[in-house]
Amino acid sequence: MTTASKRTTRNGNSRSSASANRNGSTRGNRNGSRAKSLKAAENRREQSRPSAPMPKQHQEFPGLEVRMNPRPQYKAPLYIGSGKLNGKVALITGGDSGIGRAVAVLFAREGADVAIMFLPEEKVDAAETRRAIEAEGRRALLLPGDVTDPDYCDECVSRVTSELGALDILVNNAAFQENKGSIDEITLEQFDRTFKTNIYGYFYLTKFALPKMKRGGAIINTGSITGLEGHKELLDYSATKGAIHAFTKSLAQNLVDKGIRVNCVAPGPVWTPLNMVASESAEDVAQFGADTPMERAAQPEEIAPTYVFLASNIDSSYITGEVISLLGGETTAG
């Protein structure tokens, strides 16, 4: 009995050990295959990034993403959501295209319902963004209008809370930009529109949203490298972006006791409709982003994960009052 029992035990251990080795080897092979597949997919995506010279093109204000060549990359096919924003509701200004669209898609992939504000002329782009949000299984709310109108901003906040049930994340992203060679070329109308869109709109939305936001909420503003370094052909735009950076830091201090975090993303050049409109010539667009160390503009899907990071209390609960610059290798901003 004793001998047979030992033999059985030895055989059992041997079979168990062999099985474990086979299973471990299978898992290792499978994991190794996945890693190789991911690396190959990353390389393909990186190789797909367009760089200067881009096709010459120009659009009149406000510009549409659907008319751009090549189309901006916003779908982030390699980004896997993990539920970081489950149950949250986000409101994004300028959410129809560019950075705003990419942020809307990733917020939805992370579990948030998303409302987007946009100009009525941009409804074609907004419809595509809506489809992308709904493809992620989340609700989308489209809110056409102009952020320079405080009544519209107030109404949007009310509609978000009544139709989506809450307001947890506010992304101030809408912008107006027009390049001019000198201050003599900047009309009073342009100056007024730039400030009313880029800083008044941020103030309006923040003021109306805050009474609806609870502890754990997040506000994310879109700044710019021009607000850190200035730009000789963007005098008014750069001034508003500098104001946004200061607004971010001041508001963060003001709201820290309420448990609402406020941060800012300050990108360098990003391939969006804004730059089709802002540039004075099609030739300027062709060289857009060529002067960065990476020698290309960012794609919106490369910028959007930073907004997810700042919106998520899982990732950034101790981060407020920061201006995070994304500059394609440039290290001197600010």
C-alpha positions as MATLAB code, in Angstrom:
seq = 'MTTASKRTTRNGNSRSSASANRNGSTRGNRNGSRAKSLKAAENRREQSRPSAPMPKQHQEFPGLEVRMNPRPQYKAPLYIGSGKLNGKVALITGGDSGIGRAVAVLFAREGADVAIMFLPEEKVDAAETRRAIEAEGRRALLLPGDVTDPDYCDECVSRVTSELGALDILVNNAAFQENKGSIDEITLEQFDRTFKTNIYGYFYLTKFALPKMKRGGAIINTGSITGLEGHKELLDYSATKGAIHAFTKSLAQNLVDKGIRVNCVAPGPVWTPLNMVASESAEDVAQFGADTPMERAAQPEEIAPTYVFLASNIDSSYITGEVISLLGGETTAG';
ca = [
       0.000    0.000    0.000;
       2.707    2.345    0.984;
       4.776    1.584   -2.117;
       1.800    1.923   -4.456;
       0.762    5.151   -2.782;
       4.201    6.634   -3.249;
       4.274    5.514   -6.885;
       0.931    7.120   -7.522;
       2.066   10.297   -5.841;
       5.248   10.384   -7.912;
       3.341    9.776  -11.129;
       0.732   12.357  -10.169;
       3.369   14.924   -9.369;
       5.112   14.177  -12.617;
       1.911   14.532  -14.646;
       0.977   17.724  -12.769;
       4.416   19.201  -13.309;
       4.377   18.379  -17.017;
       0.910   19.847  -17.396;
       1.971   23.023  -15.586;
       5.017   23.317  -17.801;
       2.914   22.875  -20.922;
       0.317   25.408  -19.708;
       2.997   27.869  -18.693;
       4.704   27.444  -22.032;
       1.393   27.956  -23.856;
       0.622   31.078  -21.880;
       4.129   32.374  -22.424;
       3.884   31.782  -26.164;
       0.482   33.431  -26.249;
       1.690   36.460  -24.284;
       4.766   36.729  -26.440;
       2.648   36.575  -29.573;
       0.364   39.322  -28.235;
       3.339   41.512  -27.368;
       4.767   41.129  -30.875;
       1.369   41.850  -32.396;
       0.975   45.007  -30.287;
       4.432   46.251  -31.175;
       3.698   45.688  -34.849;
       0.388   47.564  -34.536;
       2.110   50.450  -32.737;
       4.739   50.650  -35.479;
       2.072   50.689  -38.181;
       0.158   53.455  -36.406;
       3.308   55.503  -35.967;
       4.166   55.095  -39.635;
       0.663   56.296  -40.520;
       1.222   59.719  -38.931;
       1.333   62.312  -41.709;
       4.198   64.806  -41.711;
       5.210   67.910  -43.626;
       4.926   68.728  -46.392;
       1.162   68.299  -46.120;
      -1.194   68.898  -49.053;
      -1.752   72.616  -49.580;
      -5.201   73.596  -48.344;
      -7.152   76.359  -46.685;
     -10.698   76.786  -45.353;
     -12.834   79.715  -44.377;
     -14.010   80.022  -40.779;
     -15.063   77.895  -38.948;
     -13.521   75.030  -40.947;
     -14.645   71.403  -41.130;
     -12.711   68.264  -40.349;
     -14.591   66.351  -43.020;
     -12.896   68.541  -45.660;
      -9.339   68.087  -44.412;
      -6.735   66.102  -46.337;
      -5.534   63.937  -44.724;
      -8.279   63.518  -42.142;
      -7.104   63.932  -38.532;
      -6.624   60.696  -36.604;
      -9.041   60.574  -33.675;
     -10.216   56.964  -33.266;
      -7.205   55.770  -31.221;
      -7.645   52.106  -32.245;
      -4.912   50.885  -29.886;
      -6.374   52.633  -26.821;
      -8.214   50.133  -24.596;
     -10.709   51.612  -22.127;
     -10.696   50.392  -18.537;
     -13.778   52.041  -17.037;
     -11.940   55.011  -15.511;
     -14.905   57.316  -16.180;
     -17.777   54.885  -15.667;
     -20.988   56.683  -14.710;
     -19.540   60.142  -15.380;
     -21.002   62.878  -17.587;
     -18.717   65.219  -19.540;
     -19.372   68.484  -21.363;
     -16.844   69.450  -24.061;
     -16.812   72.766  -25.900;
     -15.549   72.552  -29.469;
     -16.309   68.841  -29.256;
     -17.262   68.383  -32.894;
     -13.730   68.077  -34.283;
     -10.017   68.138  -33.563;
      -8.888   67.649  -29.981;
     -12.447   67.946  -28.692;
     -13.662   65.067  -30.855;
     -10.777   62.786  -29.869;
     -11.377   63.561  -26.184;
     -15.094   62.840  -26.575;
     -14.347   59.426  -28.090;
     -11.884   58.389  -25.377;
     -14.144   59.679  -22.590;
     -16.912   57.506  -24.026;
     -14.547   54.536  -24.297;
     -13.787   55.004  -20.608;
     -17.509   54.894  -19.749;
     -18.689   58.532  -19.762;
     -21.735   60.015  -21.449;
     -20.652   63.044  -23.465;
     -22.269   66.338  -24.487;
     -20.531   68.451  -27.118;
     -20.902   72.147  -27.898;
     -20.175   73.417  -31.418;
     -21.082   76.116  -33.914;
     -24.197   75.374  -36.006;
     -22.055   75.508  -39.166;
     -20.108   72.516  -37.822;
     -23.094   70.155  -37.610;
     -21.623   67.718  -40.177;
     -18.567   67.167  -37.984;
     -20.723   67.032  -34.853;
     -22.840   64.269  -36.346;
     -19.720   62.165  -36.946;
     -18.602   62.725  -33.368;
     -22.027   61.683  -32.138;
     -21.815   58.434  -34.082;
     -18.352   57.774  -32.657;
     -19.564   58.316  -29.066;
     -22.569   56.071  -29.571;
     -20.364   53.412  -31.178;
     -18.623   53.218  -27.786;
     -21.985   52.421  -26.194;
     -22.496   55.796  -24.508;
     -25.044   58.581  -24.804;
     -24.228   61.685  -26.857;
     -25.883   65.085  -26.592;
     -25.367   67.676  -29.344;
     -25.595   71.345  -28.375;
     -25.190   73.772  -31.308;
     -24.481   77.428  -30.543;
     -21.736   79.961  -29.829;
     -19.756   80.053  -26.569;
     -19.485   83.844  -26.839;
     -23.174   83.935  -25.788;
     -23.540   83.519  -22.011;
     -27.222   82.559  -22.298;
     -26.324   79.688  -24.608;
     -23.620   78.501  -22.182;
     -26.086   78.583  -19.291;
     -28.669   76.672  -21.331;
     -26.132   73.986  -22.285;
     -25.253   73.299  -18.677;
     -28.956   73.029  -17.794;
     -29.607   70.636  -20.681;
     -26.662   68.416  -19.761;
     -27.818   68.007  -16.174;
     -31.467   67.512  -17.097;
     -30.935   65.142  -20.045;
     -27.821   63.241  -18.944;
     -28.433   63.496  -15.193;
     -25.217   65.101  -13.935;
     -22.131   67.106  -14.846;
     -18.842   65.671  -13.611;
     -16.266   66.844  -16.157;
     -16.040   70.149  -18.007;
     -13.576   70.503  -20.893;
     -13.159   74.101  -22.077;
     -11.720   73.629  -25.536;
     -13.453   75.875  -28.106;
     -11.111   78.381  -29.742;
     -10.830   81.081  -32.363;
      -7.485   81.815  -34.030;
      -6.400   83.931  -36.963;
      -2.788   84.608  -37.939;
      -1.814   88.222  -38.601;
       1.624   89.559  -39.425;
       1.395   92.646  -37.221;
      -0.840   94.336  -34.680;
      -1.918   96.771  -37.413;
      -3.649   93.894  -39.200;
      -5.675   92.765  -36.183;
      -9.071   94.403  -36.353;
     -11.000   95.317  -33.236;
     -13.616   92.774  -34.303;
     -11.030   89.981  -34.471;
      -9.552   90.946  -31.113;
     -13.010   90.961  -29.543;
     -13.974   87.594  -31.022;
     -10.723   85.955  -29.967;
     -11.119   86.999  -26.350;
     -14.850   86.273  -26.187;
     -14.365   82.767  -27.567;
     -11.131   81.779  -25.899;
     -11.423   83.212  -22.388;
     -14.926   84.649  -21.914;
     -16.384   81.321  -23.066;
     -14.216   79.447  -20.550;
     -15.372   81.773  -17.800;
     -19.056   81.483  -18.751;
     -19.049   77.684  -18.832;
     -17.106   77.391  -15.592;
     -19.354   79.847  -13.782;
     -22.552   78.070  -14.849;
     -21.185   74.537  -14.431;
     -19.740   74.837  -10.943;
     -23.084   74.921   -9.067;
     -23.906   71.592  -10.743;
     -20.562   69.908  -10.054;
     -19.836   67.884   -6.950;
     -16.696   66.913   -5.073;
     -14.576   64.745   -7.348;
     -15.400   66.820  -10.406;
     -12.758   67.953  -12.888;
     -12.306   70.962  -15.144;
      -9.782   70.728  -17.973;
      -8.859   73.762  -20.061;
      -7.096   73.739  -23.398;
      -4.158   76.124  -23.436;
      -1.320   76.335  -25.948;
       2.424   76.603  -26.353;
       1.698   80.140  -27.580;
       0.479   81.013  -24.092;
       3.841   79.881  -22.715;
       6.217   81.246  -25.351;
       4.144   83.756  -27.305;
       3.915   83.895  -31.100;
       4.705   86.879  -33.297;
       1.751   86.238  -35.643;
      -0.783   85.304  -32.946;
      -0.766   88.322  -30.641;
      -4.406   88.116  -29.561;
      -4.603   84.306  -29.521;
      -1.400   83.973  -27.471;
      -2.711   86.523  -24.971;
      -5.899   84.511  -24.448;
      -3.955   81.295  -23.981;
      -1.745   82.944  -21.373;
      -4.933   84.083  -19.653;
      -6.264   80.515  -19.725;
      -3.110   79.246  -18.017;
      -3.422   81.860  -15.259;
      -7.170   81.199  -14.975;
      -6.426   77.490  -14.523;
      -3.945   78.027  -11.712;
      -6.107   80.593   -9.925;
      -9.292   78.544  -10.229;
      -7.502   75.432   -8.964;
      -6.556   77.282   -5.793;
     -10.083   78.615   -5.460;
     -11.742   75.189   -5.760;
      -9.324   72.894   -3.959;
     -11.408   72.957   -0.759;
     -14.466   71.914   -2.767;
     -12.679   68.871   -4.122;
     -12.875   69.980   -7.755;
      -9.622   69.749   -9.667;
      -8.645   72.193  -12.436;
      -5.864   71.554  -14.938;
      -4.784   72.630  -18.408;
      -3.335   70.903  -21.465;
      -1.081   73.145  -23.553;
      -0.301   71.477  -26.899;
       2.017   72.528  -29.666;
       0.802   72.157  -33.262;
      -2.086   69.704  -33.699;
      -3.646   68.714  -37.032;
      -7.165   70.197  -36.667;
      -9.577   72.426  -38.632;
      -8.551   75.388  -36.459;
      -5.249   75.589  -38.287;
      -6.827   75.302  -41.733;
      -8.686   78.528  -40.936;
      -6.009   80.356  -38.951;
      -3.206   80.107  -41.504;
      -3.038   82.929  -44.029;
      -2.156   80.684  -46.967;
      -2.348   77.099  -48.180;
       1.461   77.096  -48.283;
       1.593   77.723  -44.523;
      -0.623   74.690  -43.906;
       1.707   72.499  -45.969;
       4.559   73.121  -43.504;
       2.418   72.925  -40.362;
       4.299   71.201  -37.528;
       7.550   70.828  -39.474;
       9.482   72.956  -36.977;
       8.929   70.577  -34.014;
      11.655   68.097  -33.041;
       9.382   65.297  -34.318;
       9.024   67.269  -37.578;
       5.240   66.852  -37.650;
       2.086   68.054  -35.979;
       0.407   65.902  -33.349;
      -2.718   63.979  -34.224;
      -5.743   64.570  -31.929;
      -5.696   60.962  -30.695;
      -2.166   61.544  -29.373;
      -3.340   64.471  -27.244;
      -6.632   63.049  -25.938;
      -5.224   60.503  -23.428;
      -3.841   63.383  -21.347;
      -7.402   64.668  -20.922;
      -8.504   61.200  -19.796;
      -5.668   61.175  -17.280;
      -6.667   64.564  -15.870;
     -10.387   63.700  -15.812;
      -9.853   60.429  -13.954;
      -9.657   60.496  -10.167;
      -8.118   57.044  -10.401;
      -5.100   58.548  -12.171;
      -4.765   62.156  -11.069;
      -6.529   62.737   -7.743;
      -3.503   64.684   -6.422;
      -3.040   66.814   -9.528;
      -4.584   70.283   -9.767;
      -3.399   73.669  -11.005;
      -1.051   72.145  -13.586;
      -0.389   73.225  -17.162;
       0.853   70.172  -19.034;
       2.615   70.928  -22.313;
       2.652   68.412  -25.188;
       5.180   69.700  -27.682;
       6.551   66.831  -29.768;
      10.008   66.949  -28.206;
      10.413   70.660  -27.561;
      11.611   71.231  -24.002;
      11.913   74.985  -23.550;
       8.256   76.111  -23.231;
       7.535   78.087  -20.081;
];
